[in-house]
């Protein structure tokens, strides 16, 4: 199957080269038949890439150990859905998935434009063919991008999927993010075709808008799913670390957000034509840059792949492509002059311009932070990003609250200020309530200036967030009242629903703003985060079946919470297929700690946290090599805050002794030399009688707001994207 899969990749590359040659010839000679042939072959490429993708899926399903990629990213003991999602867990598989998505989106846009005869359609086809050909070129000529390499010598076992990726969010997070990345090729190709042909007076951006919203929606959803995974799987008490790969997806999302706002000014006022084309070009190349960051291995992070040979051709392609289209943009600058000038900075246009300025500057600042190890020899950490990111976020919240109240063309007037009064009063009241709710009993000397400033920022952000929510509610109310005048028979809530469907661009946009404000309120709670480390002493009990049990009566305190240790069990879990029982390849060693938690001296929750140790198996011998640890935090959520507990390292109670390797001791206890699960009681005596477990505890305020805002972002974005109710009044 490897040969057939590789043949599909080579055939795809040949088809794409043929399509490029035919389309280029057709454009040069104005030969419609050549252009049509180039278009049909480009569409046919979809079937070839789909076939290659299916071949790799079948190999993962069957755990075909003749395939190098399958050996490195799967094994027969994994659950089926983890085996199949292994297709995007490695560099070459994910690039094949990228190729498939690009082919599917290309097929869709070629079908959508099949009856159009404008000169820019062949350029659209050619642009997409060149992008696809580059990715096929990598898969043909670079081993790190080849998903059908044969494994030599023959493997006896697969190494399995990275344990960090064995989480529900990571089943859907990568493909959703890839959809966002790849689909941005379509608005870019449309803009490029308008730019190259010079057909800039037409409303090219109307076709671009829905595709950009599509990409923006999937990028945003993927980013939020990644935050959920980080919070539940990495065990560090947070959801965003400003990791290079996190930033790689955030940057094009910020740029596409800027474009969706500035495009409104072009539609309404004939302004920012040059700027909008520049944003589209920049956003697409940032999507490519994000792909390069993830796959080149130049910048390390928990999400990135290992160092790869495709980094050099990738960055060369990005640079050449960007400079080429930037040159064309500059060449067409005389055709992109604004029809009107900005009349007042405090108008709606002015607020949108300021929004664009903030988003683009934030993107460039993130880019600087991402490349800080290469530029400055040191990595800029989260405090550096937060030092400018938090004030920028506060300004964006204010813009989301005030911009909808501003008028086009003219500056802020008496009507604007009178409209602003009620939301501002509500915002001040909300900030005051937030201060009372989260006030700490501290003196200034107890905290650094950064801590105090962070809390001040937090109060401002929450106050402005509530101000924005009140402003959105006010705008909805005004719209509903106006609709009820036109349709007096409708009740208030039905009128609001019909109004939303009738004008999704405006009121659906308000819902997205509401989602973002709720997210920012959740982020603001991070300023009041509390954290401590607690050591608990445990004593060994008599073994129970296949479990080693330690018990403790120690207690620790953080904030209003009293945390009492109960038991710490070392026990086996089965990873996937258990039809043949436990064996050395499928057993996970779990350190499971149970705690009784009280709040204000009242029973609050029983919390169970784990560290799991996944076996790393030699693909050459099938023998056990080492364990890969993962974190399984215990999280109890309330609207006010999360209590987040994570079991850490386990030490020998006598610190002069070497720390025990409990997972290995347990494997020796559980298995005989024939790898069968027979308890070896003589090995029980090797376990230390007393151990010290380290526990990390966090109180994370307002995290529920982040997940609530994420859900609202998803549903409001979906509402805007889908053609629901648009033609009805």
C-alpha positions in Angstrom: 0.0 0.0 0.0 3.0 2.3 0.5 3.8 2.2 -3.2 0.2 2.9 -4.2 0.0 5.8 -1.7 3.3 7.3 -2.9 2.1 6.9 -6.5 -1.0 8.9 -5.7 1.2 11.7 -4.3 3.5 11.7 -7.4 0.4 11.7 -9.6 -1.1 14.6 -7.8 2.1 16.6 -8.2 2.2 15.8 -12.0 -1.5 16.8 -12.3 -0.9 20.1 -10.6 2.1 20.9 -12.8 0.0 20.1 -15.9 -2.8 22.3 -14.6 -0.3 25.2 -14.0 1.2 24.8 -17.5 -2.2 24.6 -19.2 -3.7 27.5 -17.3 -0.7 29.7 -17.9 -0.7 28.9 -21.6 -4.4 29.6 -21.8 -4.0 33.0 -20.1 -1.0 33.9 -22.3 -2.7 32.8 -25.6 -6.3 33.6 -24.4 -7.1 29.9 -25.2 -10.3 29.0 -23.4 -9.9 25.3 -24.0 -6.5 25.3 -22.3 -7.9 27.2 -19.4 -10.8 24.7 -19.1 -8.4 21.8 -19.3 -6.3 23.3 -16.5 -9.4 23.8 -14.4 -10.7 20.2 -14.9 -7.3 18.7 -14.1 -7.1 20.9 -11.0 -10.6 19.5 -9.9 -9.5 16.0 -10.7 -6.5 16.4 -8.3 -9.1 16.2 -5.4 -9.9 12.6 -6.2 -6.2 11.6 -6.3 -5.4 13.3 -3.0 -8.5 11.8 -1.4 -7.4 8.4 -2.5 -4.0 8.9 -0.9 -5.7 10.1 2.3 -7.9 7.0 2.4 -4.8 4.7 1.9 -3.1 6.3 4.9 -6.3 6.0 7.0 -6.6 2.3 6.1 -2.9 1.8 7.1 -3.5 3.4 10.5 -6.7 1.4 11.0 -4.8 -1.8 10.3 -1.6 -0.7 12.1 0.4 -1.4 9.0 3.9 -1.6 10.4 5.5 -1.4 7.0 4.7 2.3 7.0 7.2 4.5 8.8 4.5 7.1 9.7 2.2 4.4 11.1 5.0 3.0 13.2 5.8 6.4 14.7 2.3 7.5 15.5 0.1 4.5 16.1 -0.1 0.9 17.5 -2.6 -1.9 17.6 -3.6 -1.2 21.2 -4.9 2.3 20.7 -8.6 3.0 20.6 -9.8 3.2 17.0 -10.5 6.9 17.0 -7.0 7.6 18.3 -5.5 5.4 15.6 -7.3 7.3 12.9 -6.7 10.8 14.3 -3.0 9.8 14.3 -3.2 11.1 10.7 -2.6 14.6 11.8 -0.4 13.9 14.8 2.8 13.9 12.8 4.2 16.3 10.2 3.8 14.2 7.0 0.3 13.0 7.8 -0.9 16.5 8.7 0.6 17.9 5.5 -1.3 15.3 3.5 -4.4 16.4 5.4 -3.6 20.0 4.5 -3.3 18.9 0.8 -6.7 17.2 1.0 -8.4 20.2 2.5 -6.9 22.6 0.0 -8.0 20.3 -2.8 -11.6 20.1 -1.4 -11.8 23.9 -1.0 -10.3 24.4 -4.5 -12.9 22.0 -5.9 -15.7 24.0 -4.2 -14.6 27.4 -5.4 -14.0 26.1 -8.9 -17.5 24.7 -8.9 -18.9 28.0 -7.6 -17.2 29.9 -10.4 -17.8 27.4 -13.2 -20.2 29.7 -15.1 -18.2 32.9 -14.6 -16.1 34.1 -17.5 -14.2 37.1 -16.1 -10.5 37.3 -16.8 -9.7 36.9 -13.1 -11.1 33.3 -12.8 -8.1 31.7 -14.6 -5.8 33.6 -12.3 -7.8 32.3 -9.3 -7.3 28.8 -10.6 -3.6 29.3 -11.3 -3.0 30.8 -7.8 -4.7 27.8 -6.1 -2.8 25.3 -8.3 0.6 26.9 -7.4 -0.2 26.7 -3.7 -1.2 23.1 -4.0 1.8 22.2 -6.1 4.1 23.6 -3.5 2.7 21.3 -0.8 2.8 18.3 -3.2 6.4 19.2 -4.1 7.3 18.8 -0.4 5.5 15.4 -0.2 7.4 14.2 -3.3 10.9 15.4 -2.6 11.3 15.7 1.2 11.3 12.6 3.3 10.0 14.4 6.3 6.8 15.3 4.3 6.3 11.8 2.8 3.5 9.8 4.6 4.2 6.6 2.7 7.9 6.0 3.5 8.7 2.3 4.1 10.0 1.3 7.4 13.3 -0.6 7.2 14.1 -2.9 9.0 10.6 -4.3 9.7 9.0 -3.0 12.9 7.4 -5.4 15.4 5.3 -2.8 17.2 4.1 0.8 16.8 5.3 3.5 19.1 1.8 4.8 19.6 0.2 8.2 19.7 1.7 10.9 21.9 -0.1 10.5 25.2 -0.7 14.3 25.4 -2.8 14.0 22.2 -5.0 11.3 23.7 -7.7 13.8 24.8 -11.1 14.5 23.3 -10.2 18.1 22.4 -7.1 17.0 20.4 -9.3 14.7 18.3 -11.1 17.7 16.8 -8.8 20.7 17.6 -6.1 20.0 14.9 -8.5 19.4 12.0 -10.6 22.4 12.9 -7.5 24.6 13.1 -6.3 23.2 9.7 -9.6 24.0 8.1 -9.1 27.6 9.3 -5.5 27.8 8.0 -6.1 26.1 4.6 -9.4 27.8 3.7 -7.7 31.2 3.9 -6.1 30.2 0.5 -9.5 30.9 -1.1 -10.0 34.6 -0.1 -6.3 35.1 -0.8 -6.6 33.6 -4.3 -9.7 35.7 -5.0 -7.9 38.9 -3.9 -4.8 37.9 -5.8 -6.8 37.4 -9.0 -8.5 40.8 -8.6 -5.0 42.4 -8.0 -3.2 40.7 -10.9 -6.0 41.3 -13.5 -6.6 44.9 -12.2 -10.4 44.3 -11.9 -10.4 46.3 -8.6 -13.5 48.4 -9.2 -15.7 45.3 -8.9 -17.1 44.2 -5.6 -14.6 41.4 -5.3 -14.7 41.5 -1.5 -18.3 40.3 -1.4 -17.2 36.9 -2.5 -14.2 37.1 -0.2 -16.3 38.0 2.9 -18.0 34.6 3.4 -14.8 32.6 2.8 -13.0 34.9 5.3 -15.7 34.5 7.9 -15.4 30.7 7.3 -11.7 30.8 7.9 -12.0 33.2 10.9 -14.6 31.0 12.5 -12.6 27.8 12.3 -9.4 29.5 13.4 -11.2 31.0 16.4 -12.9 27.7 17.3 -9.6 25.8 17.0 -7.8 28.3 19.2 -10.5 28.0 21.9 -10.5 24.2 21.8 -6.7 24.3 22.2 -7.1 26.4 25.3 -9.6 23.8 26.7 -7.1 21.0 26.0 -4.2 22.9 27.6 -6.4 23.5 30.7 -7.5 19.9 31.1 -4.4 18.0 30.0 -1.2 19.9 30.7 -1.7 20.2 34.4 -0.2 23.7 34.9 -3.3 25.5 36.0 -3.7 27.7 32.9 -5.3 27.8 29.5 -2.9 30.1 27.5 0.9 30.2 27.7 1.8 32.4 24.7 3.4 29.3 23.2 4.8 29.8 19.7 2.3 27.4 18.2 -0.6 29.0 20.1 0.6 32.4 18.8 0.9 31.0 15.2 -2.8 30.5 15.0 -3.7 33.7 16.9 -1.9 36.0 14.5 -3.9 35.2 11.3 -7.1 35.2 13.4 -6.3 38.8 14.5 -5.5 39.9 11.0 -8.7 38.3 9.6 -10.7 40.0 12.4 -9.1 43.3 11.3 -10.1 42.6 7.7 -13.7 41.8 8.5 -14.0 45.2 10.2 -12.1 47.3 7.7 -14.0 45.6 4.8 -17.2 47.3 6.2 -15.6 50.7 5.7 -14.8 49.8 2.0 -18.4 48.7 1.4 -20.0 51.7 3.1 -17.5 54.5 2.4 -15.2 53.3 -0.4 -12.2 53.6 1.8 -9.2 51.3 2.7 -9.1 49.5 -0.6 -5.3 49.2 -0.6 -5.3 48.3 3.1 -7.9 45.5 2.7 -5.9 43.8 0.0 -2.8 44.1 2.1 -4.6 42.5 5.1 -5.8 39.5 3.0 -2.2 39.0 1.6 -0.7 39.3 5.1 -3.2 37.0 6.8 -2.7 34.2 4.3 1.0 34.4 4.6 0.7 34.3 8.3 -1.3 31.1 7.9 1.7 29.7 6.0 4.0 31.1 8.6 2.0 29.4 11.4 2.3 26.1 9.5 6.1 26.7 9.1 6.4 27.4 12.9 4.6 24.2 13.8 6.5 21.9 11.4 10.0 23.3 11.0 11.0 22.6 14.5 12.9 25.9 14.7 10.7 27.0 17.6 9.9 24.5 20.3 6.6 24.1 22.2 4.2 21.5 23.5 2.2 21.6 20.2 5.1 21.7 17.7 6.6 18.8 15.7 10.2 17.8 15.8 12.9 19.5 13.7 12.3 18.9 10.0 14.0 19.4 6.7 11.0 21.1 5.1 11.6 24.3 7.1 14.0 25.9 4.5 11.9 25.5 1.4 8.8 26.5 3.4 10.2 29.8 4.5 11.6 30.5 1.1 8.2 30.0 -0.5 6.5 32.2 2.1 9.1 35.0 1.5 8.9 34.8 -2.4 5.1 34.6 -2.5 4.7 37.5 0.0 7.1 39.8 -1.9 5.6 38.9 -5.2 2.0 39.9 -4.2 3.2 42.9 -2.2 4.9 44.1 -5.3 1.7 43.7 -7.3 -0.2 45.5 -4.6 2.2 48.5 -4.8 2.0 48.4 -8.6 -1.8 48.7 -8.4 -1.8 51.4 -5.8 -3.1 54.1 -8.1 -6.2 52.0 -8.7 -6.8 51.6 -5.0 -7.2 55.2 -4.0 -10.0 55.9 -1.5 -13.2 57.4 -2.8 -13.6 59.5 0.4 -11.4 60.7 3.1 -11.8 60.2 6.9 -13.9 63.1 8.2 -13.6 62.5 11.9 -11.5 60.2 14.1 -14.4 59.9 16.5 -16.7 58.6 13.8 -17.5 54.9 13.2 -14.9 54.8 10.5 -12.3 56.2 13.0 -13.1 53.6 15.6 -12.7 50.8 13.0 -9.4 52.3 11.9 -8.2 52.3 15.5 -9.5 48.7 15.9 -7.3 47.8 12.8 -4.3 49.6 14.2 -4.6 47.7 17.5 -5.0 44.3 15.9 -2.2 44.7 13.5 0.2 46.1 16.1 -0.7 43.3 18.4 0.0 40.8 15.6 3.4 42.3 15.0 4.2 42.3 18.7 3.3 38.6 18.9 5.5 38.0 15.9 8.4 39.7 17.7 7.8 37.6 20.8 7.6 34.3 18.8 10.9 35.0 17.1 12.6 36.4 20.2 14.8 33.3 20.7 16.2 33.8 17.2 16.4 37.6 17.4 17.6 38.1 21.0 18.8 34.7 22.1 16.1 34.4 24.8 12.5 33.6 24.8 9.9 36.2 25.8 7.6 34.7 28.4 4.0 35.3 29.3 4.7 38.4 31.4 6.2 40.2 28.4 3.2 39.4 26.3 0.8 40.4 29.1 2.6 43.7 29.6 1.2 45.1 26.4 -1.5 42.5 25.6 -3.7 43.4 28.6 -3.8 47.1 27.9 -4.5 46.4 24.2 -7.3 44.1 25.2 -8.8 46.7 27.4 -8.8 49.2 24.5 -10.5 46.6 22.3 -13.2 46.1 24.9 -13.8 49.8 25.0 -14.0 49.9 21.2 -16.5 47.0 21.1 -18.7 49.0 23.6 -18.5 52.4 22.0 -18.1 51.9 18.3 -21.7 50.6 17.7 -23.0 53.8 19.2 -21.0 56.1 16.9 -22.3 57.5 13.6 -20.8 57.3 10.2 -18.8 60.3 9.0 -19.5 62.7 11.9 -17.7 62.7 15.2 -19.1 62.0 18.7 -22.0 64.3 19.4 -24.6 64.9 22.1 -26.7 61.9 21.0 -23.6 59.6 21.3 -22.8 60.9 24.8 -26.4 60.6 25.9 -26.5 57.0 24.6 -23.3 56.3 26.4 -24.5 57.3 29.9 -26.6 54.2 30.8 -24.0 51.6 29.8 -21.3 53.6 31.5 -23.3 53.7 34.8 -23.9 49.9 34.5 -20.2 49.4 33.9 -19.2 51.4 36.9 -21.6 49.5 39.1 -20.3 46.2 37.7 -16.7 47.2 38.4 -17.6 48.2 42.0 -19.4 44.9 42.6 -16.3 43.0 41.2 -14.0 44.9 43.6 -16.2 44.0 46.5 -16.4 40.4 45.4 -12.7 39.8 44.9 -11.2 42.2 47.4 -8.2 40.7 49.2 -7.1 41.7 52.6 -3.5 42.7 51.8 -1.1 45.6 52.2 0.7 47.0 49.2 4.0 45.7 50.6 2.7 42.1 50.2 2.5 42.3 46.5 4.7 43.6 43.7 3.7 46.5 41.5 3.0 44.1 38.7 0.4 42.2 40.9 -1.3 45.5 41.9 -1.3 46.8 38.3 -2.7 43.4 37.1 -5.6 43.7 39.6 -6.3 47.3 38.5 -6.3 46.2 34.9 -8.7 43.4 35.8 -11.2 45.7 37.4 -11.0 48.1 34.4 -11.5 45.2 32.0 -14.5 43.8 33.9 -16.0 47.3 34.2 -15.6 47.9 30.5 -16.9 44.5 29.7 -20.1 45.1 31.6 -20.3 48.5 30.0 -20.1 46.8 26.6 -22.7 44.1 27.5 -25.0 46.9 28.6 -24.4 48.8 25.3 -25.1 45.7 23.3 -28.3 45.1 25.3 -29.3 48.7 24.7 -28.8 48.4 20.9 -30.8 45.2 20.8 -33.6 46.8 22.8 -33.7 49.8 20.4 -33.8 47.5 17.4 -36.6 45.4 18.9 -38.7 48.5 19.7 -38.2 49.7 16.1 -39.2 46.3 14.7 -42.3 46.1 16.9 -43.4 49.4 15.5 -43.2 47.9 12.0 -44.6 44.5 13.1 -46.9 45.3 16.1 -48.2 41.7 16.4 -44.9 40.2 17.4 -44.0 39.8 21.0 -40.7 41.2 22.3 -38.6 38.0 22.2 -39.9 36.8 18.9 -39.3 40.3 17.4 -35.7 40.1 18.7 -35.2 36.7 17.2 -36.6 37.7 13.8 -34.5 40.9 13.9 -31.4 38.8 14.5 -32.1 36.6 11.5 -33.0 39.5 9.3 -29.8 41.4 10.0 -27.2 38.9 11.0 -24.3 41.0 9.9 -25.2 43.7 12.5 -26.8 41.8 15.3 -24.9 38.5 14.8 -21.8 40.7 15.0 -23.1 42.1 18.3 -23.4 38.5 19.6 -19.7 37.8 18.6 -18.8 41.0 20.4 -20.7 39.7 23.5 -18.9 36.4 23.3 -15.5 38.2 23.1 -16.4 40.4 26.1 -17.4 37.4 28.2 -14.1 35.8 27.2 -12.2 38.9 28.3 -14.0 39.0 31.6 -12.9 35.4 32.1 -9.3 36.4 31.2 -9.5 39.3 33.7 -10.1 36.9 36.5 -6.5 35.6 36.1 -5.3 38.6 38.0 -6.8 37.2 41.2 -5.4 33.7 40.6 -3.9 32.0 43.7 -1.4 29.1 43.7 0.4 27.0 46.3 2.5 23.8 46.6 1.6 21.4 49.3 3.5 18.3 50.4 1.6 15.3 51.8 3.1 12.3 53.6 1.7 8.9 52.7 2.2 5.5 54.3 2.1 2.2 52.5 -0.9 -0.1 53.1 -1.4 -3.8 52.4 -1.7 -4.3 48.6 -5.3 -4.6 47.2 -5.6 -6.9 44.1 -3.6 -5.1 41.4 -3.2 -1.9 43.3 -0.6 -0.5 45.6 -2.3 1.8 48.2 -0.8 4.6 50.3 -2.9 6.6 52.8 -2.5 10.0 54.5 -4.3 12.2 56.9 -2.4 15.4 56.1 -4.2 18.7 55.3 -3.3 21.8 53.3 -5.0 25.1 52.9 -5.3 27.6 50.0 -7.7 30.6 50.3 -11.1 29.4 51.6 -10.3 25.8 50.8 -9.1 23.0 53.2 -7.7 20.1 51.3 -7.4 16.7 53.2 -5.5 13.8 51.7 -7.1 10.4 51.6 -5.5 7.7 49.5 -2.9 7.5 46.7 -3.3 4.4 44.6 -0.9 3.0 42.1 -3.0 1.0 39.7 -3.1 -0.3 36.1 -5.3 1.2 33.3 -5.8 -0.3 29.9 -5.0 2.0 26.9 -7.4 0.9 24.2 -7.7 -2.8 23.3 -8.1 -5.0 26.3 -9.4 -8.2 24.6 -6.2 -10.0 25.4 -6.0 -8.6 28.9 -3.3 -6.5 30.4 0.1 -6.6 28.8 3.3 -4.5 28.9 2.3 -2.7 25.7 -1.2 -1.5 26.7 -1.0 -0.9 30.5 -0.9 2.7 31.8 0.4 3.1 35.3 -1.8 5.5 37.2 -1.0 7.5 40.3 -4.4 8.4 41.5 -4.8 10.7 44.6 -8.1 11.4 46.3 -8.7 14.5 48.4 -11.6 15.7 50.5 -12.1 19.4 50.1 -13.9 21.8 52.5 -14.8 25.4 51.8 -15.6 27.7 54.7 -15.3 24.5 56.9 -18.2 22.9 55.0 -18.0 19.8 52.7 -17.3 21.0 49.2 -16.1 18.2 46.9 -14.2 14.9 46.6 -11.5 15.5 44.0 -9.4 12.9 42.2 -6.2 13.8 40.4 -3.8 11.6 38.5 -0.5 11.3 36.9 -0.5 8.7 34.2 2.5 6.9 32.8 2.2 5.6 29.3 4.5 2.9 28.1 7.0 3.7 25.4 7.6 0.5 23.4 10.5 -0.2 21.2 9.3 -0.5 17.6 12.2 -2.8 16.8 11.9 -5.3 19.7 8.5 -4.7 21.2 10.1 -4.3 24.6 9.3 -1.7 27.1 11.7 1.3 27.0 10.4 4.0 29.3 7.3 5.8 30.6 5.8 9.1 29.3 4.0 11.0 32.1 0.8 13.0 31.6 -1.2 15.1 33.9 -4.9 14.6 34.7 -5.9 17.5 37.0 -9.0 17.5 39.2 -11.2 20.6 38.5 -14.2 21.7 40.5 -15.9 24.7 38.9 -18.3 27.3 40.2 -19.4 30.5 38.5 -17.0 32.4 40.8 -13.9 30.2 40.4 -12.3 26.9 39.7 -10.4 24.8 42.3 -7.7 23.1 40.2 -5.5 20.4 41.8 -2.7 18.5 40.1 -0.6 15.7 41.6 3.1 16.3 41.0 6.3 14.4 41.6 6.6 11.7 44.3 9.7 11.7 46.5 11.2 9.4 49.0 10.4 10.5 52.5 14.1 10.3 53.4 15.4 13.1 51.1 18.9 11.6 51.3 17.6 8.5 49.3 17.1 8.5 45.5 13.5 9.2 44.5 11.6 6.0 43.8 10.6 5.1 40.2 7.1 4.0 41.3 5.9 3.2 37.8 8.8 0.9 37.1 8.5 -0.7 40.5 4.8 -1.3 39.8 5.5 -2.8 36.4 8.0 -5.3 38.0 5.3 -6.0 40.7 2.6 -6.6 38.1 4.2 -8.5 35.4 6.4 -11.6 35.1 9.2 -11.9 32.6 6.7 -13.2 30.1 4.8 -9.9 30.4 1.8 -11.5 31.9 -0.1 -9.8 34.7 0.9 -12.0 37.7 1.6 -10.1 40.9 5.0 -10.8 42.2 4.5 -10.4 46.0 8.2 -10.5 46.6 8.6 -7.3 44.7 6.0 -5.6 47.0 8.8 -5.1 49.6 10.7 -2.9 47.2 8.1 -0.1 47.5 9.1 2.6 50.0 7.0 2.5 53.2 6.6 6.3 53.3 6.5 8.7 50.4 6.0 12.5 49.9 3.6 13.6 47.2 3.7 17.1 45.8 0.4 18.7 45.1 0.0 21.9 43.1 -3.2 23.8 43.9 -4.7 26.8 42.0 -7.8 29.0 42.5 -8.7 30.3 39.1 -11.4 32.9 39.1 -14.0 33.3 36.4 -12.8 30.4 34.2 -16.4 29.4 33.5 -16.8 32.7 31.7 -14.1 31.6 29.3 -15.9 28.4 28.4 -19.3 30.2 28.2 -17.8 32.9 25.9 -16.3 30.1 23.8 -19.7 28.4 23.3 -21.3 31.7 22.5 -18.5 32.5 20.0 -19.1 29.1 18.3 -22.9 29.4 18.0 -22.9 33.1 17.0 -20.2 32.5 14.4 -22.1 29.5 13.1 -25.3 31.6 12.9 -23.4 34.3 10.8 -21.8 31.7 8.6 -24.9 29.6 7.8 -27.6 31.0 5.4 -30.4 30.8 7.9 -33.3 33.2 7.7 -31.5 35.8 5.5 -34.3 36.1 2.9 -37.2 36.5 5.4 -38.3 39.7 7.1 
